[in-house]
Amino acid sequence: VQLQASGGGLVQAGGSLRLSCTASGRYSMGWFRQAPGKERECVAAMNWSGARTYYAESVKGRFTMSRDNAKNTAWLQMNSLKPEDTAVYYCAARRLTYMSAVESEYEYWGQGTLVTVSS
């Protein structure tokens, strides 16, 4: 499966961005990010139906993941952005339909989109 992520850019602290990822098929999906000098981390994950969602503590209350399987699209709405949210954001998919926040459990990865939050 090919994943196509988009929506990154430069935004001031306190601003918002929405990332999109298209992936056709029955997959659970996740959003990961990797900041310079840091390991990649899962910020949000969702099962195939959309009924169950995981958020990292650092983004709870600010980020919202959603998906529309009819459109083969998942989104990550990012509000109240902070400079520490600056990273390359990746969408990922896995064939098992229950959600996971574990990077190694994802089989397919998008190319990454850069989010830069200025102070």
C-alpha positions in Angstrom: 0.0 0.0 0.0 1.2 3.5 -0.7 0.7 6.2 1.9 0.6 9.8 0.9 0.9 12.3 3.7 0.4 16.0 3.3 -0.4 19.2 5.2 2.9 20.1 7.0 4.3 23.6 7.0 5.4 26.5 9.1 3.1 27.9 11.8 3.5 30.1 14.8 3.1 28.8 18.3 -0.5 28.5 19.2 -1.6 27.9 15.6 -3.1 24.9 13.9 -2.3 22.5 11.1 -4.1 19.5 9.7 -2.2 16.6 8.3 -3.8 14.2 5.9 -2.9 10.7 4.9 -4.5 8.6 2.2 -4.3 4.8 2.2 -6.6 2.4 0.5 -7.5 -0.8 2.2 -8.4 -2.2 5.6 -5.7 -0.9 8.0 -5.2 0.5 11.4 -3.2 3.7 11.2 -0.9 5.8 13.2 0.8 9.2 13.2 4.4 9.3 14.3 6.9 12.1 14.5 10.6 12.5 14.7 12.3 15.6 15.9 16.0 16.3 15.2 18.2 14.2 17.5 15.3 12.3 18.9 13.7 8.9 18.3 10.5 8.5 16.3 7.5 8.5 18.6 3.8 7.7 18.1 1.6 10.7 18.7 -1.7 9.2 17.7 -3.1 5.9 16.5 -6.5 4.6 15.6 -8.1 1.2 14.8 -9.7 0.5 11.4 -13.2 1.4 12.5 -12.2 4.6 14.2 -13.7 3.5 17.5 -10.5 3.4 19.4 -7.8 6.0 19.6 -4.5 6.4 21.3 -2.7 9.8 22.0 0.7 10.4 23.5 0.5 12.4 26.7 2.4 15.3 25.1 -0.4 15.9 22.6 -3.6 14.9 24.5 -6.2 17.6 24.3 -4.4 19.4 21.4 -4.2 16.8 18.7 -7.2 14.8 17.2 -6.9 11.9 14.9 -9.8 11.0 12.7 -10.5 8.9 9.6 -13.0 8.4 6.8 -12.7 4.9 5.4 -14.9 5.8 2.5 -12.4 8.4 1.5 -9.4 6.2 2.4 -8.1 9.2 4.4 -6.9 9.8 8.0 -6.3 13.2 9.5 -4.3 14.6 12.3 -5.7 17.9 13.5 -3.1 19.7 15.5 -4.1 22.7 17.6 -2.3 24.9 20.1 1.0 23.9 18.5 4.2 24.4 20.4 7.8 24.8 19.3 8.4 21.3 20.7 6.0 19.9 18.2 8.4 20.7 15.4 9.3 17.4 13.7 8.8 15.4 10.6 5.4 13.7 10.8 4.8 10.3 9.3 1.6 8.4 8.8 1.8 4.6 9.0 -0.5 1.7 8.4 -0.7 -1.9 9.4 -2.9 -4.8 8.3 -4.0 -5.8 11.7 -7.1 -3.7 12.4 -6.6 -3.0 16.1 -4.6 0.0 16.9 -1.0 0.1 18.1 1.5 2.8 19.2 4.5 0.5 18.6 6.5 1.6 15.6 7.8 -1.8 14.7 4.2 -3.1 14.3 3.6 -0.9 11.3 4.3 -2.3 7.9 3.7 0.7 5.7 5.0 4.3 6.0 4.5 7.5 4.2 7.3 9.8 3.2 6.9 12.3 6.0 5.9 15.9 6.1 7.7 18.6 8.0 5.9 20.6 10.7 7.8 23.6 12.0 6.4 25.7 14.9 8.0 29.0 15.5 8.0 30.7 18.9 
